[in-house]
Amino acid sequence: MRIAPLLFVAALAASLPAHAIEGYVGAGVTQAPSEDEYRPIVGVSAKEDNDPYARIFGGVWINENFAVEAAYHDFGRSKFDAVADFGYDLESDGWSLGLVYEYGDAAWAPYTKIGYFTADIDGEITTIAGSQRVGRSDNGLMLEGGVRWTPNDTFSLRGGYEWFDFEGGGDGGLTIGAQISF
């Protein structure tokens, strides 16, 4: 697992004067696609099971509208075993680092995040030749957009859509999270 994004945010936070740091931490879940349908053979269709995934995030505000945010993503588990000679059972997790722009600071504030992510994918693939272990990495662009509702100075809820440009095709889902500001 790469920890460079976390070290970058820590170095950025350490370079600011202690009284000027305004940051936040939070946790949330993202809906994973659960209805992916495959047609490995003509006339046969099967569904892939996907877990919703979780994330833990934290950021440092640069000014009232921009923040640098790092996040750990547990992308969950994807499993496909409906066909005898083909299937997989994969788990993945990763990190992201991005720039968040929040449009204003009202109780309801839309936001956009653009950044870079890296993911490690481990598991097993089953083919006619038998089972094989899989261990690979992926990285690329990630985007998030949504709205943050702030009922008081320290607590807020975020909801929106999160997307990752994985090598095999982009993937994302609706996301919700709770955030504590300090």
C-alpha beads as a LAMMPS data file, in Angstrom:
LAMMPS data file: protein, C-alpha beads

182 atoms
181 bonds

1 atom types
1 bond types

-500.0 500.0 xlo xhi
-500.0 500.0 ylo yhi
-500.0 500.0 zlo zhi

Masses

1 110.0

Atoms # bond

1 1 1 0.000 0.000 0.000
2 1 1 1.330 3.396 -0.918
3 1 1 1.311 6.001 1.855
4 1 1 2.726 8.936 -0.137
5 1 1 -0.625 10.817 -0.261
6 1 1 -0.963 10.633 3.513
7 1 1 2.620 11.826 4.019
8 1 1 2.017 14.709 1.602
9 1 1 -1.034 15.909 3.561
10 1 1 0.869 15.536 6.848
11 1 1 3.774 17.605 5.465
12 1 1 1.363 20.260 4.211
13 1 1 -0.386 20.433 7.579
14 1 1 2.947 20.590 9.445
15 1 1 4.081 23.531 7.317
16 1 1 1.132 25.707 8.375
17 1 1 1.175 27.662 11.630
18 1 1 -0.634 25.759 14.373
19 1 1 -3.293 28.432 14.885
20 1 1 -4.128 28.564 11.153
21 1 1 -4.949 24.886 10.640
22 1 1 -8.574 24.237 9.879
23 1 1 -9.199 20.653 8.980
24 1 1 -11.683 17.831 9.015
25 1 1 -11.936 14.068 9.234
26 1 1 -14.775 11.797 8.264
27 1 1 -16.031 8.392 7.187
28 1 1 -18.557 7.221 4.672
29 1 1 -19.829 4.492 2.376
30 1 1 -20.235 4.334 -1.383
31 1 1 -22.761 2.208 -3.208
32 1 1 -21.054 -0.377 -5.389
33 1 1 -22.631 -1.592 -8.613
34 1 1 -24.539 -4.723 -7.588
35 1 1 -26.414 -5.473 -10.784
36 1 1 -23.491 -5.976 -13.176
37 1 1 -24.669 -8.577 -15.658
38 1 1 -22.276 -10.690 -17.729
39 1 1 -22.971 -12.903 -20.738
40 1 1 -19.952 -15.252 -20.822
41 1 1 -21.761 -17.596 -23.261
42 1 1 -24.601 -16.834 -25.675
43 1 1 -27.872 -17.430 -23.872
44 1 1 -26.302 -17.488 -20.384
45 1 1 -26.343 -14.466 -18.101
46 1 1 -25.034 -14.151 -14.576
47 1 1 -24.758 -11.384 -12.015
48 1 1 -21.668 -10.157 -10.203
49 1 1 -21.884 -9.602 -6.435
50 1 1 -20.191 -6.420 -5.186
51 1 1 -19.867 -5.106 -1.642
52 1 1 -20.554 -1.434 -0.960
53 1 1 -17.262 0.180 -0.059
54 1 1 -16.141 2.352 2.798
55 1 1 -13.761 5.256 3.073
56 1 1 -12.049 7.336 5.724
57 1 1 -11.026 10.837 4.709
58 1 1 -9.371 13.928 6.094
59 1 1 -8.381 17.295 4.783
60 1 1 -6.811 20.648 5.475
61 1 1 -8.464 23.873 4.313
62 1 1 -6.134 26.099 2.294
63 1 1 -8.644 28.964 2.346
64 1 1 -12.433 29.228 2.764
65 1 1 -13.147 27.424 -0.529
66 1 1 -10.203 25.059 -1.221
67 1 1 -8.973 22.031 0.726
68 1 1 -6.439 19.271 0.143
69 1 1 -8.033 15.928 1.002
70 1 1 -6.576 12.438 1.420
71 1 1 -8.730 9.337 1.739
72 1 1 -8.376 5.611 2.346
73 1 1 -10.850 3.581 0.274
74 1 1 -11.812 0.000 1.053
75 1 1 -13.234 -0.835 -2.382
76 1 1 -14.763 -4.024 -1.009
77 1 1 -15.038 -7.396 -2.646
78 1 1 -16.224 -8.404 -6.122
79 1 1 -17.235 -12.001 -6.671
80 1 1 -18.431 -13.845 -9.767
81 1 1 -18.878 -17.624 -9.701
82 1 1 -22.008 -18.454 -11.692
83 1 1 -20.140 -20.277 -14.496
84 1 1 -18.214 -23.485 -13.732
85 1 1 -15.007 -22.673 -15.621
86 1 1 -14.845 -18.929 -15.050
87 1 1 -15.009 -16.764 -11.954
88 1 1 -13.164 -14.477 -9.608
89 1 1 -13.061 -13.354 -6.016
90 1 1 -11.214 -10.032 -5.676
91 1 1 -10.688 -7.540 -2.837
92 1 1 -9.245 -4.085 -3.312
93 1 1 -8.317 -1.004 -1.345
94 1 1 -6.424 2.181 -2.026
95 1 1 -5.620 5.835 -1.362
96 1 1 -6.616 9.049 -3.032
97 1 1 -5.327 12.592 -2.838
98 1 1 -7.256 15.489 -4.296
99 1 1 -8.183 19.130 -4.303
100 1 1 -11.664 19.992 -3.009
101 1 1 -13.460 23.151 -4.086
102 1 1 -16.543 24.143 -2.095
103 1 1 -18.881 26.724 -3.610
104 1 1 -19.550 29.123 -0.723
105 1 1 -19.964 28.355 2.968
106 1 1 -23.723 28.317 3.528
107 1 1 -25.482 25.498 5.387
108 1 1 -25.903 23.713 2.002
109 1 1 -22.680 23.962 -0.001
110 1 1 -21.990 22.091 -3.259
111 1 1 -18.441 20.751 -3.667
112 1 1 -16.203 19.179 -6.307
113 1 1 -13.107 17.049 -5.787
114 1 1 -10.545 16.107 -8.411
115 1 1 -7.573 13.955 -7.590
116 1 1 -5.363 10.946 -8.104
117 1 1 -5.962 7.467 -6.705
118 1 1 -3.986 4.276 -6.386
119 1 1 -5.479 0.858 -5.647
120 1 1 -4.207 -2.645 -4.876
121 1 1 -6.329 -5.551 -6.129
122 1 1 -5.761 -9.030 -4.681
123 1 1 -7.651 -12.277 -5.004
124 1 1 -8.196 -15.346 -7.123
125 1 1 -9.358 -15.982 -10.702
126 1 1 -10.744 -19.342 -11.803
127 1 1 -10.376 -20.477 -15.422
128 1 1 -10.469 -23.790 -17.282
129 1 1 -6.778 -24.170 -16.382
130 1 1 -7.528 -23.821 -12.642
131 1 1 -7.211 -21.135 -9.986
132 1 1 -4.625 -18.388 -10.129
133 1 1 -3.702 -15.762 -7.545
134 1 1 -4.039 -12.168 -8.688
135 1 1 -2.142 -9.215 -7.291
136 1 1 -2.019 -5.994 -9.248
137 1 1 -2.143 -2.240 -8.832
138 1 1 -4.165 0.419 -10.587
139 1 1 -4.128 4.207 -10.485
140 1 1 -5.626 7.171 -12.229
141 1 1 -8.006 10.089 -12.042
142 1 1 -10.773 10.284 -9.442
143 1 1 -13.658 12.727 -9.296
144 1 1 -16.291 13.464 -6.685
145 1 1 -19.141 15.914 -6.670
146 1 1 -21.981 16.553 -4.299
147 1 1 -23.313 18.734 -1.549
148 1 1 -22.306 19.196 2.092
149 1 1 -24.950 20.022 4.710
150 1 1 -23.601 21.732 7.834
151 1 1 -26.131 22.019 10.691
152 1 1 -23.480 23.383 13.112
153 1 1 -19.813 24.448 13.227
154 1 1 -18.316 21.001 13.793
155 1 1 -20.565 18.371 12.182
156 1 1 -21.663 17.974 8.567
157 1 1 -22.993 15.345 6.168
158 1 1 -21.706 14.911 2.615
159 1 1 -23.575 13.241 -0.207
160 1 1 -22.767 12.935 -3.877
161 1 1 -21.196 10.776 -6.559
162 1 1 -17.640 9.382 -6.550
163 1 1 -15.916 8.048 -9.730
164 1 1 -12.568 6.299 -10.314
165 1 1 -10.883 5.820 -13.700
166 1 1 -9.880 2.169 -13.295
167 1 1 -7.847 0.520 -16.060
168 1 1 -10.687 -1.852 -16.989
169 1 1 -13.181 1.045 -17.138
170 1 1 -14.382 3.785 -14.831
171 1 1 -16.490 2.865 -11.841
172 1 1 -18.236 4.818 -9.135
173 1 1 -21.373 5.212 -7.126
174 1 1 -23.491 7.326 -4.847
175 1 1 -21.701 8.191 -1.626
176 1 1 -22.638 9.513 1.814
177 1 1 -20.348 10.450 4.679
178 1 1 -20.199 12.189 8.041
179 1 1 -17.543 14.843 8.672
180 1 1 -16.167 16.467 11.849
181 1 1 -14.395 19.825 11.466
182 1 1 -11.761 21.157 13.871

Bonds

1 1 1 2
2 1 2 3
3 1 3 4
4 1 4 5
5 1 5 6
6 1 6 7
7 1 7 8
8 1 8 9
9 1 9 10
10 1 10 11
11 1 11 12
12 1 12 13
13 1 13 14
14 1 14 15
15 1 15 16
16 1 16 17
17 1 17 18
18 1 18 19
19 1 19 20
20 1 20 21
21 1 21 22
22 1 22 23
23 1 23 24
24 1 24 25
25 1 25 26
26 1 26 27
27 1 27 28
28 1 28 29
29 1 29 30
30 1 30 31
31 1 31 32
32 1 32 33
33 1 33 34
34 1 34 35
35 1 35 36
36 1 36 37
37 1 37 38
38 1 38 39
39 1 39 40
40 1 40 41
41 1 41 42
42 1 42 43
43 1 43 44
44 1 44 45
45 1 45 46
46 1 46 47
47 1 47 48
48 1 48 49
49 1 49 50
50 1 50 51
51 1 51 52
52 1 52 53
53 1 53 54
54 1 54 55
55 1 55 56
56 1 56 57
57 1 57 58
58 1 58 59
59 1 59 60
60 1 60 61
61 1 61 62
62 1 62 63
63 1 63 64
64 1 64 65
65 1 65 66
66 1 66 67
67 1 67 68
68 1 68 69
69 1 69 70
70 1 70 71
71 1 71 72
72 1 72 73
73 1 73 74
74 1 74 75
75 1 75 76
76 1 76 77
77 1 77 78
78 1 78 79
79 1 79 80
80 1 80 81
81 1 81 82
82 1 82 83
83 1 83 84
84 1 84 85
85 1 85 86
86 1 86 87
87 1 87 88
88 1 88 89
89 1 89 90
90 1 90 91
91 1 91 92
92 1 92 93
93 1 93 94
94 1 94 95
95 1 95 96
96 1 96 97
97 1 97 98
98 1 98 99
99 1 99 100
100 1 100 101
101 1 101 102
102 1 102 103
103 1 103 104
104 1 104 105
105 1 105 106
106 1 106 107
107 1 107 108
108 1 108 109
109 1 109 110
110 1 110 111
111 1 111 112
112 1 112 113
113 1 113 114
114 1 114 115
115 1 115 116
116 1 116 117
117 1 117 118
118 1 118 119
119 1 119 120
120 1 120 121
121 1 121 122
122 1 122 123
123 1 123 124
124 1 124 125
125 1 125 126
126 1 126 127
127 1 127 128
128 1 128 129
129 1 129 130
130 1 130 131
131 1 131 132
132 1 132 133
133 1 133 134
134 1 134 135
135 1 135 136
136 1 136 137
137 1 137 138
138 1 138 139
139 1 139 140
140 1 140 141
141 1 141 142
142 1 142 143
143 1 143 144
144 1 144 145
145 1 145 146
146 1 146 147
147 1 147 148
148 1 148 149
149 1 149 150
150 1 150 151
151 1 151 152
152 1 152 153
153 1 153 154
154 1 154 155
155 1 155 156
156 1 156 157
157 1 157 158
158 1 158 159
159 1 159 160
160 1 160 161
161 1 161 162
162 1 162 163
163 1 163 164
164 1 164 165
165 1 165 166
166 1 166 167
167 1 167 168
168 1 168 169
169 1 169 170
170 1 170 171
171 1 171 172
172 1 172 173
173 1 173 174
174 1 174 175
175 1 175 176
176 1 176 177
177 1 177 178
178 1 178 179
179 1 179 180
180 1 180 181
181 1 181 182
